[in-house]
Amino acid sequence: MPSLTDATPKVEQEEKPVLLENDASVTKKEKKVKKDKKEKKDKKEKEKKEKKDKKEKREKKDKKEKKRKASDDDDDDESTEGSKSEDSPVTKKLKAIEVPALLKATIVTRVEPSNGLIKAFYDPSTNKTTNQQAREFYKENAIEVTDDQEFLPVLKFNEAGFRPEMLDVTKSFKEPSPIQAACWPIVLSGRDIIGIAETGSGKTLAFTLPALMHIREQKDFNVKPKAPTVLVVSPTRELAMQTQEQCVAAGKSSGIKSVCIYGGVSKDDQRKAVRSGVHIIVATPGRLLDLLEDGSCNIDSVSYLVLDEADRMLDTGFEEAIRSILRKTRKDRQTAMFSATWPESVRKLAHDFLDRPIKVTIGSPDLGASSNVTQIVEVLDDPRGKERRLLELLKDYHKTRKNRILIFALYKKEADRIEQTLQRAGYNVGGIHGDKNQHARSAALEAFKNGSVPLLVATDVAARGIDITGITHVINVTFPLTIEDYVHRIGRTGRAGQTGVAHTFFTVNEKGLSGALINVLNDAGVKVPDELRKFGGTVKKKAHSVYGDHFKDFGGEVKQATKIRFE
């Protein structure tokens, strides 16, 4: 039998290791539990603190907003007591218009200066238009304004509030065009705007002169700018060049510099011009993106941005490029969007990037021809007889050999062939299309503009790029691929209040567009030729650029995407 002394060490050897192991395990678990509890507690306290900070920030902001609104209410005129709610946009077509309270130089109504940026320069007291004159003007020009604020149209150039030297470009015009008269008070008040008007309505000056004021009235204005303040994006190089010409003419006396950026020429000169310092950049989307990506150009200081002919840019596939450009500019910028039509794609772009815009529509927002253009559609049985018929028409339309006529072809080779045919017939003619280099295109356009070469043959590259008054006739030798291009082609004549003639050849090859053409003619009150009606009046729905005919357009405003966060 074992002794007591033998048993004791044995017991210790059996139990001691077990006790130590259990103690270590329990201690480890307790530490982990305590650590988890501490982390959860810290997290809750952090969340609680963040919520408290946000609440205090929000209350502080609401308090500040209420104080500002109370201050604004004290400054308001007593006559505004019965006015409608500011948050209830209304559509005004032919309604009484009240003169708004005088806007301060640094404050636009409900738009505060941000980082020293001044957007409002409009003084309504300089505008002598009466309420009755405004009503008559809106009615006569079929102007509709969707607005949460009321503005009287400016019916005289010297009543808009522009600097006198800036008005030199308006000397050849008797009075502002409807789009200018309606838009200037809005843009000069610092509001975002959507202008819908037919081609040739004077949209360029509607945004150019306010752009010059936006630059000149900034506190940090310098004749040698470090970065651009204004950006104008145009669909074609021709339109961009002509917009820049307006900027140069109006801004020269104010020391405002501009540059035109477009493809087809060397980037080096454009890089050099940007680096030397400019106030305004007028650009086509593709070339501008090239310079942005290689670091040659910076637009993060742009506070006034214009999308000119927005529908055309979206039609030609520049939507992603435009969105990318917009995201690179200041968030507090003022944005102006001008378009000849108001399709869903343009609406969505406006919804995504414009801040409470005021929409001004001259005439119908749907596609339509200018009422100043006399449309003649001639159906030819033999498509091969178009050039012979063109020569016959020129004997009548171009008797003086001095009046300017724009002739449209569909393809580059066709344009070359027509140009050569007219040269052989003894006509002084030039041509522009995509295969010609930029120097040749610019020279031909300048010669046409100054009248030294009165005939110009062009493809659709110039349909929206030519903004020249005094074109008496447009002849469509070959019908374009879309009815939109037809309307933009004939809009090159009958500009700036003048009248013009658009003569179009139509053949069996274009019968798929007969229905759309008939609608345009009917809307303009033009008698439809019986030969055209025989092709039928069915209008083919325009296919989506990505999904083709299978795309379904539900219309209406596009809802904002909901961001889901996973914590």
C-alpha positions in Angstrom: 0.0 0.0 0.0 1.5 3.3 -1.0 2.5 5.8 1.7 1.0 9.3 2.3 4.1 11.0 1.1 3.9 9.1 -2.2 0.3 10.0 -2.8 0.6 13.7 -2.3 3.0 14.5 -5.1 0.9 12.4 -7.4 -2.2 14.4 -6.7 -0.4 17.6 -7.3 0.9 16.3 -10.6 -2.5 15.3 -11.8 -4.5 18.4 -10.8 -2.1 21.3 -11.1 -1.7 21.3 -14.9 -5.5 21.1 -15.4 -6.1 24.1 -13.2 -3.5 26.2 -15.0 -5.0 25.4 -18.4 -8.5 26.3 -17.4 -7.4 29.6 -15.8 -5.6 30.6 -19.0 -8.6 29.7 -21.2 -11.0 31.6 -19.0 -8.8 34.7 -18.8 -8.4 34.8 -22.6 -12.2 34.6 -23.2 -12.9 37.3 -20.6 -10.4 39.6 -22.2 -12.0 39.0 -25.6 -15.5 39.7 -24.3 -14.3 42.8 -22.5 -12.6 44.0 -25.7 -15.7 43.4 -27.8 -17.9 45.2 -25.3 -15.5 48.2 -25.2 -15.4 48.4 -29.0 -19.2 48.3 -29.2 -19.4 50.9 -26.5 -16.9 53.1 -28.3 -18.7 52.7 -31.6 -22.0 53.6 -30.1 -20.6 56.7 -28.4 -18.9 57.7 -31.7 -22.2 57.3 -33.6 -24.0 59.2 -30.9 -21.5 62.0 -31.1 -21.7 62.1 -34.9 -25.5 62.2 -34.8 -25.4 65.0 -32.2 -22.8 67.0 -34.3 -25.0 66.6 -37.4 -28.1 67.7 -35.5 -26.3 70.7 -34.2 -25.0 71.5 -37.6 -28.4 71.2 -39.2 -30.0 73.3 -36.5 -27.3 75.9 -36.9 -27.9 75.9 -40.7 -31.7 76.1 -40.3 -31.3 79.0 -37.8 -29.0 80.8 -40.3 -31.4 80.2 -43.2 -34.4 81.4 -41.2 -32.5 84.5 -40.2 -31.5 85.2 -43.9 -35.1 84.6 -45.1 -36.4 86.9 -42.4 -33.9 89.6 -43.6 -35.0 89.0 -47.2 -38.6 89.4 -46.2 -37.9 92.7 -44.5 -36.3 94.0 -47.7 -39.1 92.8 -50.0 -41.6 95.3 -51.3 -45.1 95.3 -49.8 -46.6 94.5 -53.1 -45.2 91.0 -52.9 -47.4 89.9 -50.0 -49.9 88.2 -52.2 -47.5 86.5 -54.5 -47.3 82.8 -55.0 -45.0 80.5 -53.0 -41.4 80.5 -54.2 -41.3 76.7 -54.2 -44.3 76.5 -56.6 -42.9 76.9 -60.2 -45.6 78.2 -62.6 -45.8 78.4 -66.3 -46.4 81.9 -67.6 -47.4 82.5 -71.1 -49.7 85.5 -71.3 -50.1 86.7 -67.7 -49.5 89.9 -65.9 -45.9 90.4 -64.9 -44.7 92.3 -61.8 -41.4 94.0 -61.6 -39.2 92.2 -59.1 -37.4 94.0 -56.3 -34.1 95.5 -57.1 -31.4 92.8 -57.0 -28.2 93.6 -55.1 -24.9 93.4 -57.1 -23.6 90.5 -55.0 -26.8 88.6 -54.3 -29.1 86.8 -56.7 -32.6 86.1 -55.3 -32.2 83.0 -53.2 -28.6 82.4 -54.6 -25.9 83.5 -52.3 -22.3 84.3 -53.4 -20.0 81.3 -52.9 -16.3 81.7 -52.4 -16.4 85.3 -53.6 -18.2 84.4 -56.9 -20.6 87.1 -58.1 -23.4 86.0 -60.4 -26.0 88.8 -60.3 -25.5 92.1 -62.1 -29.1 92.8 -63.3 -30.8 96.0 -62.1 -34.5 95.9 -63.1 -34.8 99.7 -62.7 -32.8 100.1 -66.0 -35.5 98.1 -67.9 -38.3 100.5 -69.0 -40.6 97.7 -70.4 -44.1 98.0 -69.0 -46.4 95.0 -68.0 -48.6 95.7 -71.0 -45.6 95.7 -73.4 -44.4 92.5 -71.8 -47.7 90.7 -72.3 -47.9 91.9 -75.9 -44.3 90.8 -76.6 -44.9 87.4 -75.1 -48.1 86.9 -77.2 -46.6 88.2 -80.4 -43.5 86.0 -80.2 -45.2 82.9 -78.6 -42.9 83.0 -75.6 -43.4 80.7 -72.7 -41.5 81.0 -69.5 -41.5 78.3 -66.8 -40.4 80.1 -63.8 -40.5 80.6 -60.0 -39.5 84.2 -60.4 -40.8 86.9 -62.7 -38.8 89.0 -65.2 -39.8 91.6 -67.7 -38.2 91.2 -71.2 -35.6 93.7 -72.3 -36.9 95.4 -75.4 -33.9 97.7 -76.0 -30.2 97.0 -75.9 -29.3 99.9 -73.7 -31.8 98.8 -71.0 -30.2 95.4 -70.3 -27.4 96.8 -68.1 -24.4 95.8 -70.3 -21.3 97.9 -70.3 -21.6 100.4 -73.3 -18.4 99.0 -75.0 -19.9 95.5 -75.1 -22.9 96.7 -77.1 -20.8 97.5 -80.2 -21.6 94.1 -81.6 -25.3 94.9 -81.6 -25.1 98.1 -83.7 -26.3 96.2 -86.8 -29.5 95.1 -85.1 -32.5 97.2 -84.5 -33.6 95.5 -81.3 -33.0 92.3 -79.2 -34.4 89.1 -80.7 -37.1 87.4 -78.6 -34.7 84.8 -77.1 -32.3 87.6 -76.1 -35.0 89.9 -74.7 -36.4 87.1 -72.6 -33.1 85.5 -71.5 -30.9 88.4 -70.6 -32.7 89.5 -67.3 -32.7 85.9 -66.1 -29.0 85.1 -67.0 -27.8 88.5 -65.6 -29.6 87.7 -62.3 -27.4 84.6 -61.9 -30.0 81.9 -62.6 -29.4 78.8 -64.6 -31.4 78.8 -67.8 -32.7 76.6 -70.6 -33.3 78.4 -73.8 -35.4 76.6 -76.5 -35.5 78.4 -79.8 -35.2 77.7 -83.5 -31.9 78.1 -85.3 -31.0 81.6 -86.4 -32.9 83.2 -83.5 -29.9 84.9 -81.9 -29.0 82.4 -79.2 -25.3 83.2 -79.4 -25.6 86.8 -78.2 -28.1 85.6 -75.6 -25.4 83.9 -73.7 -22.2 85.7 -75.0 -22.9 89.2 -73.6 -23.9 87.9 -70.1 -20.7 85.8 -70.1 -18.7 89.0 -70.7 -20.5 90.7 -67.8 -19.9 87.6 -65.6 -16.1 87.9 -66.3 -15.8 91.7 -66.0 -17.8 92.2 -62.8 -15.8 89.7 -60.7 -13.7 91.3 -57.9 -10.6 89.4 -59.0 -10.9 90.3 -62.7 -7.5 90.6 -64.4 -6.6 91.2 -68.0 -4.0 88.4 -67.6 -6.1 85.6 -66.1 -4.6 82.5 -64.5 -7.4 80.3 -65.5 -10.6 80.5 -67.7 -13.9 81.7 -66.1 -16.2 80.9 -69.0 -16.6 77.7 -71.1 -18.8 77.3 -74.1 -19.2 73.8 -75.6 -20.3 73.6 -79.2 -21.1 70.6 -81.4 -19.0 71.6 -84.5 -15.8 73.5 -85.1 -17.5 76.0 -87.4 -20.0 76.9 -84.7 -17.3 77.1 -82.1 -15.2 79.4 -84.3 -18.1 81.8 -85.0 -19.0 81.9 -81.3 -15.5 82.8 -80.4 -15.5 85.6 -83.1 -18.5 87.1 -81.2 -16.6 86.8 -77.9 -13.6 88.6 -79.5 -15.7 91.4 -81.0 -17.6 92.1 -77.9 -14.9 91.5 -75.3 -11.9 93.2 -77.0 -12.6 96.7 -75.6 -13.0 95.2 -72.1 -9.7 93.3 -72.2 -11.4 89.9 -72.3 -9.4 87.2 -74.0 -10.7 84.0 -75.6 -9.5 80.9 -77.4 -11.2 78.4 -79.7 -10.3 74.7 -79.2 -11.3 72.2 -81.9 -10.0 69.1 -83.7 -8.4 68.9 -87.1 -5.5 71.2 -86.3 -2.4 71.0 -84.2 -2.8 71.0 -80.4 0.4 73.0 -79.8 -1.0 76.4 -80.7 -4.1 75.7 -78.6 -2.0 74.6 -75.6 0.1 77.7 -75.9 -3.0 80.0 -76.0 -4.5 78.4 -72.9 -1.2 78.6 -71.0 -0.8 82.3 -71.9 -4.1 83.0 -70.0 -7.6 83.3 -71.4 -11.0 84.3 -69.8 -13.1 82.3 -72.3 -12.7 78.8 -73.9 -15.0 77.9 -76.8 -14.5 74.3 -77.6 -15.8 71.1 -79.2 -16.2 68.2 -76.7 -13.7 65.8 -78.3 -10.6 68.1 -78.5 -11.4 69.7 -75.1 -11.3 66.3 -73.4 -8.0 65.5 -75.2 -6.4 68.6 -73.6 -8.0 68.0 -70.2 -6.7 64.4 -70.2 -3.1 65.4 -71.1 -3.0 68.2 -68.5 -2.8 71.0 -71.0 -6.0 72.6 -69.9 -7.7 73.1 -66.5 -11.4 74.1 -66.2 -11.9 73.7 -62.5 -12.3 77.4 -62.1 -15.0 77.8 -64.7 -18.0 79.5 -63.1 -20.1 80.2 -66.2 -20.8 77.3 -68.6 -22.7 77.2 -71.8 -24.0 74.1 -73.7 -24.7 75.4 -77.2 -26.9 73.3 -79.5 -27.2 70.7 -76.7 -29.6 68.5 -78.7 -27.1 68.3 -81.6 -24.3 67.3 -79.3 -26.3 64.5 -77.8 -27.5 63.4 -81.2 -23.9 63.0 -82.4 -22.9 60.8 -79.4 -21.2 63.4 -77.1 -23.3 62.8 -74.0 -20.6 61.0 -72.0 -18.0 63.6 -73.0 -20.3 66.4 -72.0 -21.0 64.8 -68.6 -17.3 64.3 -68.0 -16.6 68.0 -68.9 -19.4 69.3 -66.6 -18.1 67.3 -63.6 -14.7 69.0 -64.0 -16.1 72.5 -63.5 -17.0 74.4 -60.3 -20.1 73.0 -58.5 -21.4 76.5 -57.8 -21.2 77.5 -61.5 -23.9 79.2 -63.5 -25.1 77.0 -66.4 -26.9 78.0 -69.6 -28.2 75.4 -72.0 -29.5 76.3 -75.4 -31.2 74.0 -77.9 -33.4 74.0 -80.9 -35.5 71.1 -79.6 -36.4 69.7 -76.2 -36.0 65.9 -76.4 -35.8 63.5 -73.5 -32.0 63.3 -73.6 -31.7 67.1 -73.2 -34.2 67.1 -70.4 -32.3 64.4 -68.5 -29.0 66.3 -68.9 -30.7 69.5 -67.6 -32.2 67.6 -64.7 -28.8 66.2 -63.7 -26.6 69.3 -64.0 -28.7 72.5 -63.8 -29.8 74.1 -60.5 -33.5 75.2 -60.5 -33.3 76.4 -64.1 -35.8 78.8 -65.7 -36.9 77.5 -69.1 -37.6 80.0 -71.9 -39.3 78.6 -75.0 -39.8 80.6 -78.2 -42.5 79.0 -80.3 -42.9 75.3 -80.0 -40.4 73.1 -78.1 -41.0 70.4 -80.7 -39.0 70.3 -84.0 -40.2 72.9 -86.4 -39.1 75.0 -89.3 -38.6 78.8 -89.0 -41.6 80.8 -90.0 -39.2 83.2 -91.9 -38.3 80.4 -94.4 -40.3 79.7 -97.5 -40.1 75.9 -98.0 -40.3 74.4 -101.5 -40.1 70.6 -101.9 -39.6 69.3 -105.4 -40.0 65.6 -106.0 -37.7 64.3 -108.8 -38.6 61.1 -110.6 -34.9 60.5 -111.5 -32.4 61.0 -108.8 -29.6 61.3 -111.4 -31.2 64.6 -112.6 -30.5 66.6 -109.4 -27.4 68.4 -110.6 -29.0 69.4 -113.9 -31.9 70.7 -112.0 -29.6 72.6 -109.6 -28.0 74.5 -112.5 -31.5 75.5 -113.7 -32.4 76.8 -110.3 -29.3 78.9 -110.0 -30.2 80.7 -113.2 -33.2 82.0 -111.3 -32.0 82.2 -107.7 -28.5 83.5 -108.5 -29.1 86.0 -111.3 -26.9 88.7 -109.7 -24.1 86.3 -109.0 -23.7 88.2 -105.7 -26.3 86.8 -103.3 -25.2 84.1 -101.0 -26.6 80.6 -101.5 -25.8 77.5 -99.4 -26.0 74.2 -101.2 -26.2 70.9 -99.1 -25.0 67.5 -100.2 -25.2 64.3 -98.1 -21.8 62.8 -98.8 -18.2 64.2 -99.1 -17.6 62.9 -102.6 -21.0 64.2 -103.7 -20.1 67.7 -102.4 -16.8 67.6 -104.3 -18.6 66.6 -107.5 -21.2 69.4 -107.2 -18.5 72.0 -106.5 -16.6 70.9 -109.6 -19.8 70.9 -111.7 -20.6 74.5 -110.6 -17.0 75.6 -111.2 -17.2 74.3 -114.8 -20.4 76.2 -115.3 -18.6 79.4 -114.4 -19.8 79.9 -110.9 -17.7 81.3 -108.0 -18.1 78.5 -105.5 -16.3 77.0 -102.4 -16.9 73.9 -100.4 -16.5 72.5 -96.8 -16.7 68.9 -95.6 -14.8 66.5 -93.4 -12.1 65.5 -95.9 -10.9 69.1 -96.3 -8.3 70.3 -93.8 -9.1 73.0 -91.4 -7.3 75.7 -93.2 -9.2 75.1 -96.4 -12.5 74.9 -94.5 -11.9 78.2 -92.6 -10.8 79.9 -95.8 -13.9 78.8 -97.7 -16.2 79.8 -94.8 -14.6 83.2 -94.5 -14.8 83.8 -98.3 -18.5 82.9 -98.1 -19.1 85.1 -95.1 -17.5 88.2 -96.6 -19.3 87.6 -100.0 -16.2 87.1 -102.2 -17.4 83.6 -102.9 -21.2 83.7 -102.8 -21.9 79.9 -103.3 -20.9 77.3 -100.8 -21.4 73.5 -101.0 -21.4 71.8 -97.7 -22.2 68.5 -95.9 -24.2 68.4 -92.7 -21.0 69.2 -90.8 -22.0 72.8 -91.4 -25.7 72.5 -90.8 -25.4 74.1 -87.4 -22.0 75.6 -87.8 -22.9 78.4 -90.1 -24.3 81.5 -88.4 -24.2 84.0 -91.2 -27.0 86.5 -91.9 -27.8 87.3 -95.4 -28.0 83.8 -96.9 -30.9 84.2 -99.3 -31.4 80.5 -100.3 -30.6 77.0 -99.1 -30.8 74.2 -101.7 -30.9 70.6 -100.5 -29.5 68.6 -103.4 -29.8 65.4 -101.4 -32.2 65.0 -98.5 -30.4 64.5 -95.1 -30.6 61.3 -93.1 -32.9 62.7 -90.4 -35.7 65.2 -90.4 -33.8 67.1 -87.6 -31.0 67.7 -90.0 -33.4 69.0 -92.6 -34.8 71.6 -90.1 -31.3 72.7 -89.1 -30.2 72.9 -92.8 -33.0 75.2 -93.8 -32.5 77.2 -90.7 -29.3 78.7 -92.2 -31.5 81.1 -94.1 -34.2 83.5 -92.7 -31.9 84.4 -89.8 -32.0 87.5 -87.6 -35.5 88.5 -88.7 -34.8 88.2 -92.4 -36.6 85.9 -94.8 -35.2 83.2 -97.0 -36.1 80.3 -99.4 -35.3 76.6 -98.9 -35.6 74.5 -102.0 -35.3 70.7 -101.4 -35.0 67.8 -103.9 -36.9 64.7 -102.8 -36.6 61.3 -104.5 -37.9 57.7 -103.9 -34.6 57.0 -102.1 -35.8 59.1 -99.2 -39.4 57.9 -99.1 -38.9 56.6 -95.5 -38.8 60.3 -94.3 -41.8 61.5 -96.3 -44.2 61.3 -93.3 -41.9 63.4 -91.1 -41.3 65.9 -93.8 -45.1 66.2 -94.4 -45.6 66.9 -90.7 -43.0 69.7 -90.8 -44.6 71.3 -93.9 -48.1 71.0 -92.4 -46.9 72.7 -89.1 -45.5 75.5 -91.1 -48.6 75.9 -93.2 -46.9 74.9 -96.4 -48.9 73.1 -99.1 -47.7 69.5 -99.4 -47.1 68.4 -103.1 -49.2 65.5 -104.3 -46.1 63.8 -105.5 -44.8 63.8 -101.9 -48.0 62.4 -100.4 -47.8 59.3 -102.6 -44.9 58.1 -100.6 -47.2 57.9 -97.5 -47.4 59.8 -94.3 -46.1 57.2 -91.8 -43.5 58.6 -89.4 -40.9 56.1 -88.3 -40.0 56.4 -84.6 -36.4 57.5 -84.1 -34.3 54.6 -82.9 -32.4 54.9 -79.7 -28.6 55.4 -80.2 -27.7 52.3 -78.2 -30.8 50.1 -78.0 -32.2 50.6 -81.5 -35.9 50.1 -82.2 -36.3 48.0 -79.0 -35.8 51.0 -76.7 -39.0 52.2 -74.9 -39.1 55.8 -73.9 -41.4 56.2 -70.9 -41.0 60.0 -70.8 -41.2 62.2 -67.8 -38.4 63.2 -65.4 -35.8 60.5 -64.6 -35.7 59.6 -61.0 -32.4 60.0 -59.1 -30.7 56.7 -58.3 -30.8 55.5 -54.7 -27.4 55.0 -53.2 -27.2 51.9 -51.0 -24.5 51.7 -48.4 -23.3 48.5 -46.8 -21.8 48.9 -43.4 
